[in-house]
Amino acid sequence: MPDRDLPPYRRIADDLRAAIAAGRLAPGEKLKSENELKDEYGTTRVTVRKALSLLKADGAC
């Protein structure tokens, strides 16, 4: 599935997961705030929260 077809929360979660896997985000490193992430991705805080919840459920953060 191309990135543009993914729901926004999945794209955010995948981007953050990729940053962790690539070492751009270290385990336990503080993430950007919900407001910063919503601005970066041009979405809402609800969408960012859903992405973070998905990562938490997967054990990624």
C-alpha positions as CSV (number, residue, x, y, z in Angstrom):
1,M,0.0,0.0,0.0
2,P,1.6,3.3,-1.0
3,D,2.2,5.8,1.8
4,R,-0.4,8.3,0.4
5,D,-3.1,5.6,0.8
6,L,-2.4,5.1,4.5
7,P,-4.5,6.8,7.1
8,P,-2.6,9.8,8.6
9,Y,-2.2,8.1,12.0
10,R,-0.6,5.1,10.3
11,R,1.8,7.3,8.4
12,I,2.8,9.1,11.5
13,A,3.3,5.8,13.5
14,D,5.3,4.3,10.6
15,D,7.5,7.4,10.4
16,L,8.2,7.3,14.1
17,R,8.8,3.6,14.0
18,A,11.2,4.0,11.1
19,A,13.1,6.8,13.0
20,I,13.4,4.4,16.0
21,A,14.7,1.6,13.8
22,A,17.2,3.8,12.1
23,G,18.5,5.2,15.4
24,R,17.3,8.7,14.8
25,L,15.2,8.3,17.9
26,A,16.8,6.4,20.8
27,P,14.8,4.2,23.1
28,G,13.5,6.3,25.9
29,E,14.2,9.6,24.0
30,K,11.5,12.2,24.4
31,L,9.4,12.7,21.3
32,K,8.2,16.0,20.0
33,S,5.0,17.3,21.6
34,E,1.6,16.4,20.2
35,N,1.3,20.0,19.0
36,E,4.7,19.9,17.3
37,L,3.8,16.6,15.6
38,K,0.3,17.8,14.5
39,D,1.9,20.9,12.9
40,E,4.7,18.8,11.3
41,Y,2.2,16.4,9.7
42,G,-0.6,18.9,9.1
43,T,-3.2,17.0,11.1
44,T,-5.0,17.1,14.5
45,R,-3.9,16.2,18.0
46,V,-6.5,13.4,17.9
47,T,-4.7,11.8,14.9
48,V,-1.3,12.2,16.6
49,R,-2.7,10.6,19.8
50,K,-4.0,7.7,17.7
51,A,-0.6,7.2,16.1
52,L,1.1,7.2,19.5
53,S,-1.5,4.8,20.9
54,L,-0.7,2.5,18.0
55,L,3.0,2.6,18.8
56,K,2.4,2.0,22.5
57,A,0.2,-1.0,21.7
58,D,2.9,-2.4,19.4
59,G,5.5,-1.8,22.2
60,A,7.5,0.7,20.1
61,C,7.3,3.5,22.6
